[in-house]
Amino acid sequence: MKAAADNVVEVRDLHFAYGENQVLRGLSLAVPRGKVVGILGTSGCGKSTLLKLIGGQLRPARGTIHVDGQAVHELDGAPLYDLRRKMGMMFQTSGLFTDLSVFENIAFPIREHTALPEELIRSLVLMKLHAVGLRGAHALRVGDLSGGMARRVALARAIAMDPMLTMYDEPFAGLDPISLNVIAGLIRTLNDALGATSIVVTYDVHESLKVADYLYVISDGAVIGQGAPAELRASRDARIHQFLHMEPDGPVKFHYPAAPLAEQLKL
């Protein structure tokens, strides 16, 4: 990876737990400026938690998180709010305001963070919707959207402010093949067109290998592999091989730790 000055995000020795559940155990990674970085891992491995830590929604028990040179874990109030203005977020469940129209959902962050006149806001919203192929749907209500359309609206809202860093939390989950391919292509195209930096958190191996410049694989709260897509495909690490080839048996366990079944059933 590049030198620290060229990285938008720097995470070092990150530890975090929900009560007794230790989620991250010394995780370290870097996200180079202008690149699409994929973070792969099984459900519950801490991927979404990592995004919340980068955005300052959570605070680590130990370790450091720097975004654009600022220590996110040390910020609060106005400084944290100002840094978040440089970030865009596409939530795992889209996170759209159901009582607002498609247009109003995209306009919301622009109105919140700027004092632009409504005429200019209208132009910006229509441009963002055009970029995701939904300019004609601007008047629809969120309840009228298909799953794929809702994801595209969420993507348009994530880039509404032309953010320096855009984070995507499971953007491919639950999509049909056509919508999935469209979303993946948009993430790549918009990142390059805006000169931005993107973090794509996902368990979708196929799409992440296509869209990302660099990948991290997380297991048991730490990075177990990293590299360009071709490097990971060629990895001989048993954990990487199991994940990339979606094999049920291997060092990455399917079952959450528990007492033997016969013991719990008292057989």
C-alpha positions as CSV (number, residue, x, y, z in Angstrom):
1,M,0.0,0.0,0.0
2,K,1.0,3.6,-0.3
3,A,2.6,5.9,2.2
4,A,0.4,7.3,5.0
5,A,0.1,10.7,3.3
6,D,-1.6,9.1,0.3
7,N,-4.1,7.1,2.4
8,V,-7.6,8.6,3.1
9,V,-8.1,6.1,5.9
10,E,-5.5,4.6,8.3
11,V,-6.6,2.1,10.9
12,R,-4.1,0.7,13.4
13,D,-4.4,-2.0,16.1
14,L,-8.1,-1.5,16.4
15,H,-10.0,-3.3,19.2
16,F,-13.7,-3.1,19.8
17,A,-16.3,-5.2,21.7
18,Y,-20.0,-5.2,22.3
19,G,-20.1,-6.2,25.9
20,E,-18.3,-9.6,26.2
21,N,-18.4,-10.1,22.5
22,Q,-15.0,-9.1,21.2
23,V,-15.6,-8.1,17.5
24,L,-12.3,-6.5,16.4
25,R,-8.9,-7.8,17.8
26,G,-6.0,-5.6,16.6
27,L,-7.3,-4.9,13.1
28,S,-5.1,-2.7,10.9
29,L,-5.6,-1.5,7.3
30,A,-5.2,1.5,5.0
31,V,-7.4,2.9,2.2
32,P,-5.4,4.7,-0.6
33,R,-6.8,7.9,-2.0
34,G,-8.7,7.4,-5.3
35,K,-9.1,3.7,-5.0
36,V,-12.0,1.3,-4.4
37,V,-11.1,-1.0,-1.5
38,G,-13.1,-4.1,-0.7
39,I,-13.5,-5.5,2.8
40,L,-14.5,-9.1,2.7
41,G,-15.6,-11.4,5.5
42,T,-18.4,-13.6,6.8
43,S,-21.5,-12.2,8.5
44,G,-20.7,-11.0,12.0
45,C,-17.0,-10.6,11.5
46,G,-17.1,-6.8,12.2
47,K,-17.3,-5.3,8.8
48,S,-20.2,-3.0,9.5
49,T,-18.8,-2.2,12.9
50,L,-15.6,-1.0,11.2
51,L,-17.5,1.4,9.1
52,K,-19.2,2.9,12.2
53,L,-15.8,3.3,13.8
54,I,-14.5,5.1,10.7
55,G,-17.5,7.4,10.7
56,G,-17.1,8.1,14.4
57,Q,-20.4,6.5,15.4
58,L,-18.5,4.2,17.7
59,R,-15.3,4.6,19.7
60,P,-12.6,1.9,19.8
61,A,-11.5,0.3,23.1
62,R,-7.9,0.6,21.8
63,G,-6.2,1.6,18.6
64,T,-6.4,4.6,16.2
65,I,-8.5,5.6,13.2
66,H,-7.4,8.5,11.0
67,V,-9.5,9.9,8.1
68,D,-7.9,12.5,5.9
69,G,-5.2,12.9,8.6
70,Q,-7.6,13.5,11.5
71,A,-8.0,11.1,14.4
72,V,-11.7,10.3,14.2
73,H,-11.7,8.6,17.6
74,E,-10.6,11.9,19.3
75,L,-13.2,14.1,17.6
76,D,-16.5,15.2,19.0
77,G,-19.1,17.8,18.3
78,A,-18.5,20.3,15.4
79,P,-15.1,18.9,14.3
80,L,-16.6,15.4,13.9
81,Y,-19.6,16.8,12.1
82,D,-17.3,18.7,9.7
83,L,-15.4,15.6,8.9
84,R,-18.5,13.6,8.3
85,R,-19.5,16.2,5.7
86,K,-16.7,14.7,3.6
87,M,-18.1,11.2,3.9
88,G,-21.0,9.5,2.1
89,M,-22.7,6.3,3.4
90,M,-24.8,3.8,1.6
91,F,-26.5,1.8,4.4
92,Q,-27.0,-1.9,4.3
93,T,-30.8,-1.5,4.4
94,S,-30.7,1.6,2.1
95,G,-31.9,3.8,5.0
96,L,-34.2,6.0,2.9
97,F,-36.8,8.2,4.6
98,T,-40.0,6.4,3.8
99,D,-42.2,9.5,4.2
100,L,-40.2,11.5,1.6
101,S,-40.1,11.2,-2.2
102,V,-37.0,10.1,-4.1
103,F,-36.2,13.7,-4.9
104,E,-36.5,14.8,-1.2
105,N,-34.3,11.9,-0.1
106,I,-31.4,13.1,-2.3
107,A,-32.0,16.8,-1.5
108,F,-32.0,16.2,2.3
109,P,-28.2,16.1,2.8
110,I,-27.6,19.0,0.5
111,R,-30.1,21.1,2.4
112,E,-28.7,20.0,5.7
113,H,-25.1,20.8,4.9
114,T,-25.3,23.8,2.5
115,A,-27.2,27.0,2.0
116,L,-27.6,26.5,-1.8
117,P,-30.7,28.0,-3.5
118,E,-33.5,25.6,-4.3
119,E,-33.0,26.0,-8.0
120,L,-29.4,24.8,-7.8
121,I,-30.4,22.0,-5.4
122,R,-33.0,20.8,-7.9
123,S,-30.3,20.6,-10.6
124,L,-27.9,18.7,-8.4
125,V,-30.5,16.2,-7.3
126,L,-31.6,15.5,-10.9
127,M,-27.9,15.1,-11.9
128,K,-27.3,12.6,-9.1
129,L,-30.4,10.6,-10.0
130,H,-29.4,10.7,-13.7
131,A,-26.1,9.2,-12.8
132,V,-27.9,6.1,-11.3
133,G,-30.5,6.0,-14.0
134,L,-33.4,7.2,-11.9
135,R,-34.0,10.8,-13.0
136,G,-37.5,9.8,-14.2
137,A,-38.4,8.4,-10.8
138,H,-37.7,11.6,-8.8
139,A,-41.4,12.0,-7.8
140,L,-41.9,8.4,-6.6
141,R,-42.4,7.5,-3.0
142,V,-39.9,5.1,-1.4
143,G,-42.6,2.5,-1.0
144,D,-43.1,2.5,-4.8
145,L,-39.5,1.4,-5.4
146,S,-38.2,-2.1,-6.1
147,G,-35.3,-3.3,-4.0
148,G,-32.8,-2.5,-6.8
149,M,-34.2,0.9,-7.3
150,A,-34.1,1.7,-3.6
151,R,-30.4,0.7,-3.6
152,R,-29.7,3.1,-6.5
153,V,-31.5,5.9,-4.7
154,A,-29.4,5.2,-1.6
155,L,-26.3,5.3,-3.8
156,A,-27.3,8.7,-5.3
157,R,-27.9,10.0,-1.7
158,A,-24.5,8.7,-0.6
159,I,-22.8,10.8,-3.4
160,A,-25.1,13.8,-3.1
161,M,-22.3,16.0,-1.5
162,D,-19.5,14.7,-3.8
163,P,-17.8,13.1,-0.7
164,M,-14.1,12.6,-0.4
165,L,-14.8,9.1,1.0
166,T,-17.9,6.9,0.2
167,M,-18.6,3.8,2.3
168,Y,-20.9,1.0,1.1
169,D,-22.3,-1.4,3.6
170,E,-23.3,-4.7,1.8
171,P,-24.4,-2.9,-1.3
172,F,-25.0,-6.2,-3.2
173,A,-27.1,-8.0,-0.6
174,G,-30.5,-9.2,-1.8
175,L,-30.3,-7.9,-5.4
176,D,-31.3,-9.6,-8.5
177,P,-28.4,-10.3,-11.0
178,I,-29.2,-7.3,-13.2
179,S,-29.5,-4.8,-10.3
180,L,-26.4,-6.3,-8.7
181,N,-24.4,-5.8,-11.9
182,V,-25.7,-2.2,-12.2
183,I,-24.8,-1.3,-8.6
184,A,-21.3,-2.8,-8.9
185,G,-20.7,-0.9,-12.2
186,L,-22.0,2.4,-10.7
187,I,-19.7,2.1,-7.6
188,R,-16.7,1.7,-9.9
189,T,-17.8,4.4,-12.4
190,L,-18.8,7.0,-9.9
191,N,-15.6,6.6,-7.8
192,D,-13.5,7.2,-10.9
193,A,-15.7,10.0,-12.2
194,L,-15.8,11.9,-8.9
195,G,-12.1,11.3,-8.1
196,A,-13.3,9.9,-4.8
197,T,-12.2,7.0,-2.5
198,S,-14.6,4.1,-1.7
199,I,-14.8,1.3,0.9
200,V,-17.1,-1.6,-0.1
201,V,-17.9,-3.9,2.8
202,T,-19.4,-7.2,1.5
203,Y,-19.4,-10.9,1.6
204,D,-20.0,-11.1,-2.2
205,V,-16.7,-12.5,-3.4
206,H,-17.5,-12.4,-7.1
207,E,-18.5,-8.7,-7.3
208,S,-15.8,-7.5,-5.0
209,L,-13.1,-9.1,-7.1
210,K,-14.5,-7.3,-10.1
211,V,-15.0,-3.8,-8.7
212,A,-12.1,-3.4,-6.1
213,D,-8.5,-2.3,-6.6
214,Y,-7.4,-3.8,-3.3
215,L,-9.0,-6.2,-0.9
216,Y,-8.8,-7.1,2.8
217,V,-10.2,-10.3,4.2
218,I,-11.3,-10.2,7.8
219,S,-11.8,-13.2,10.1
220,D,-11.9,-13.4,13.9
221,G,-11.6,-9.7,14.3
222,A,-8.4,-9.2,12.3
223,V,-7.1,-9.0,8.7
224,I,-6.1,-12.5,7.5
225,G,-5.3,-11.6,4.0
226,Q,-4.9,-8.6,1.7
227,G,-3.8,-7.7,-1.8
228,A,-5.0,-7.0,-5.3
229,P,-7.7,-9.3,-6.6
230,A,-5.2,-11.4,-8.6
231,E,-3.0,-11.8,-5.5
232,L,-5.8,-13.1,-3.3
233,R,-6.9,-15.5,-6.0
234,A,-3.4,-16.9,-6.0
235,S,-3.2,-17.1,-2.2
236,R,-2.4,-20.5,-0.7
237,D,-3.7,-19.5,2.8
238,A,-6.4,-22.1,3.7
239,R,-8.6,-19.4,5.2
240,I,-8.5,-17.2,2.1
241,H,-9.0,-20.2,-0.2
242,Q,-12.0,-21.3,1.7
243,F,-13.6,-17.9,1.7
244,L,-12.9,-17.1,-2.0
245,H,-14.2,-20.5,-3.1
246,M,-17.2,-20.4,-0.7
247,E,-16.4,-23.8,0.8
248,P,-18.4,-24.9,3.9
249,D,-15.5,-26.9,5.5
250,G,-12.2,-25.3,6.5
251,P,-10.5,-23.2,9.1
252,V,-13.3,-20.6,9.1
253,K,-16.1,-22.2,11.1
254,F,-19.7,-22.0,10.2
255,H,-21.0,-22.6,13.7
256,Y,-20.8,-20.1,16.5
257,P,-18.8,-21.5,19.4
258,A,-21.1,-23.7,21.6
259,A,-21.1,-26.7,23.8
260,P,-21.5,-30.1,22.0
261,L,-25.1,-30.6,20.8
262,A,-25.6,-33.9,22.6
263,E,-24.6,-32.2,25.8
264,Q,-27.1,-29.4,25.4
265,L,-29.8,-31.8,24.4
266,K,-28.9,-34.0,27.3
267,L,-28.7,-37.1,25.1
